[in-house]
Amino acid sequence: MISSFTLYHQLGINYNFIMRTLSILIISILISACSYWPFGGEEPVVVDNKLPYWLNLQARTTDELNMIVIHATELTDLDEAREYGERVLYDESGTGASGHYYIDRDGTIEQYVPDNRIANHVSGWNAKTIGIELINKGRYPNWYHSDHQVMQEAYSEAQINALILLVNKLKARYPTINYTQGHEELDTRMVFSDNNPEVKVPRKMDPGPYFPWDLFIEAVDLKKETPPKE
Ligand SMILES: [Zn+2]
């Protein structure tokens, strides 16, 4: 026979046990909910997809990074951009030309080159910059035809949203990044057109007039200027 004291005692233990378990459960739910908290900043999903030659690219310290360079691939899709990125153009180093990140039209982000390696994406400005390539047709496939000097495709909302998330994450990670520019501002060289030896066309037009600079600058709080060159 169980006395009333023993019963109370047992109930007391059970009550404490239940309350402790419930507290742990509630705290766990709150902690996991924090990662979805809208004011904590949404995290971009970055797929690691390093180029085969990434180890041949020159290593660098990330504490001198100063600028984000915006590009358009001027190619049809991500597969084609990958193919171009993998091409070895410099025999001595066994490397090619690519950005650090590629953002597809649906907002998928792939990283081809780690931030602490110098990628060949913008002539003269590679050392301290991060290159981000947006999948976009641009002038494809008649890049240097004198009658084809218009960008053909607008940037999707998903693509621009992913870009903003990525740049804000990079800014938080590397506080020395204060500037951003388009490739077209950093490489203003003209080249002879394919079709007419008397007409020159811009070597680079990316990201071009469809890129929403005002919206982007406002969302990432960077200066659309070129940093002083040392
Ligand atoms: Zn470019």
Residues whose N, C-alpha, C, O or C-beta is under 5 A from the ligand:
A	BS01	ZN	H71 A72 H121 H183 D206
